[in-house]
C-alpha cells in the first residue's frame, strides 16, 4: 500500500503521539507526523549484528527476530501467542538449524498472521538452491514456463509430482509458510516448489540438492527428470512469479515457452508496467501493473497521457488491466480511478489472483464510482476486503532475510472505525476511502495454460465478445 519513508519514520519515532487525536482536525504536517508514528514504526534497535560465523549469525538473527510478534498487528490473540512460542523456540535452536530450516521457521511464524502483506521478501528465491526451471500455477495446473537450455525440452510441461508427491499434496504441506488467501499462498509459494533445500527442510522431499519432477511433457508424453538445484546467493537475479508470464528476452540465462513477438496477446507484448492501446469498437486498453513510479516512467505522467487521450476522444469503453499489479501507493491512482467512469460509457476492470493491495483499492474506487457501468472480469483478487498493510521491516543480515510486519488495517467492505488500528488514509471520509460489497469477477475468465499456450487472453476476449454483441 502507501509506503512512507523509513528515514522519516526514524526521524519522528521519538515524538510522542497524542493519546487520542482527531485526524481530521490536524494540519497537514501534524497529520503526516501522526500517521508516520502510528503506522510506520522502526524495528527494534540496535539492529542484529552481521557476523562471519554462520551459526553465530543465525543465533543473533533469531534473538533479534524474537520481538517480531510484538510488532505484527495482524495476529489474532491466539496466533500471537503461538508466534511468541515459536519465536522463543527459534531463539534457542537457531544454532542447530540449517539455513533452509531457519528460513522455514521464520516463515511459519510470519504466516501465522494469515495476512498477505506479512511476508519474507525474496527468501524463497535466494540463498537456497533452486532448480533451473520456473513454474507457474494456472487455473488448470502447474506448468514450466522457463528453463535453462539443458532443460528446454520441459518448456510447457505440466508438473504433476515432485519426488513422487502430487503437487497439490506438496502445496498442502507447505501452505503453513505463507499467509493470506489460498490462492495467494499458492502463488507466493511457487518458488519453493523449485527449491530442493526448502522442500527437504519441510520434510516433503528426499534430498536437499535435487528434485525429481514428473508429469506430462508438452508433446503429451510422460516424463520424469531428476534436476539438481543451483546455488542462489544474495546477488542472484530474480524475476517475480507474476512477471514469468512475459516471454523472456532472447539470449538470457533461461528460455521461455512463448517468444517475444507480435503474436503474443496485447497484455504480454510489452513488459512495461504501463501501456495504453486502442481496441476494436472504439475502446481503449489501459494497463497499470504497478501503483507507483517505475524506472521507465512516473505513474503520474502516464495517467496524464491517458487523461489527455480520454479528453481528446471519449471512447465507448475502457479496459483497465490490473491483473499483474500487486500494489504500491493507492493515492497515486485514486483520482484517476474515481474520474474514469465519467469519461466513458463502460469500464471493464481486469483482475486476477495477483491483484493486491493498492491495485484492489484502484479496482474498488472504479467500481464505487459507477457500479452500474463497471464490470470486473477475470479471476478473484489476491486478498480479502479486510486486511493489514503499512508497517516496517525486520532485517536479518545473516540469514539474510527482510521480514515485513504490518500495522494498519484496511477494510474496503465497510467502515473501519477504530483509528488506533485503521489506516487513516483509507478509513477517513476526507482522505481516500473506498467501499464495495465485493471484488469478485462479474465475468469469470481465469487464465488457463491452454489459453496461454495458444496466445489467447480469456479476460480481454470476454470483453471484446461482449462489446461486439452490443
C-alpha positions, 0 to 999 in steps of 0.5 A: 500500500502507501509506503512512507519513508523509513528515514522519516519514520526514524526521524519522528519515532521519538515524538510522542503521539497524542493519546487520542487525536482527531485526524481530521482536525490536524494540519497537514504536517501534524497529520503526516507526523501522526500517521508516520508514528502510528503506522510506520514504526522502526524495528527494534534497535540496535539492529542484529549484528552481521557476523562471519560465523554462520551459526553465530549469525543465525543465533543473533538473527533469531534473538533479534527476530524474537520481538517480531510478534510484538510488532505484527498487528495482524495476529489474532490473540491466539496466533500471537501467542503461538508466534511468541512460542515459536519465536522463543523456540527459534531463539534457542535452536537457531544454532542447530538449524540449517539455513533452509530450516531457519528460513522455514521457521521464520516463515511459519511464524510470519504466516501465522498472521494469515495476512498477505502483506506479512511476508519474507521478501525474496527468501524463497528465491535466494540463498537456497538452491533452486532448480533451473526451471520456473513454474507457474500455477494456472487455473488448470495446473502447474506448468514450466514456463522457463528453463535453462537450455539443458532443460528446454525440452520441459518448456510447457510441461505440466508438473504433476509430482515432485519426488513422487508427491502430487503437487497439490499434496506438496502445496498442502504441506507447505501452505503453513509458510505463507499467509493470506488467501489460498490462492495467494499462498499458492502463488507466493509459494511457487518458488519453493516448489523449485527449491530442493533445500526448502522442500527437504527442510519441510520434510516433503522431499528426499534430498536437499540438492535435487528434485525429481519432477514428473508429469506430462511433457508438452508433446503429451508424453510422460516424463520424469527428470531428476534436476539438481538445484543451483546455488542462489546467493544474495546477488542472484537475479530474480524475476517475480512469479507474476512477471514469468508470464512475459516471454523472456528476452532472447539470449538470457540465462533461461528460455521461455515457452512463448517468444517475444513477438507480435503474436503474443496477446496485447497484455504480454507484448510489452513488459512495461508496467504501463501501456495504453492501446486502442481496441476494436469498437472504439475502446481503449486498453489501459494497463497499470501493473504497478501503483507507483513510479517505475524506472521507465516512467512516473505513474503520474505522467502516464495517467496524464497521457491517458487523461489527455487521450480520454479528453481528446476522444471519449471512447465507448469503453475502457479496459483497465488491466490490473491483473499483474499489479500487486500494489504500491501507493493507492493515492497515486491512482485514486483520482484517476480511478474515481474520474474514469467512469465519467469519461466513458460509457463502460469500464471493464476492470481486469483482475486476477489472483495477483491483484493486491493491495493498492491495485484492489483499492484502484479496482474498488474506487472504479467500481464505487464510482459507477457500479452500474457501468463497471464490470470486473472480469477475470479471476478473484483478487489476491486478498480479502476486503479486510486486511493489514498493510503499512508497517516496517521491516525486520532485517536479518543480515545473516540469514539474510532475510527482510521480514515485513510486519504490518500495522494498519488495517484496511477494510474496503467492505465497510467502515473501519472505525477504530483509528488506533488500528485503521489506516487513516488514509483509507478509513477517513471520509476526507482522505481516500476511502473506498467501499464495495460489497465485493471484488469478485469477477462479474465475468469469470475468465481465469487464465488457463495454460491452454489459453496461454499456450495458444496466445489467447487472453480469456479476460480481454476476449470476454470483453471484446465478445461482449462489446461486439454483441452490443 
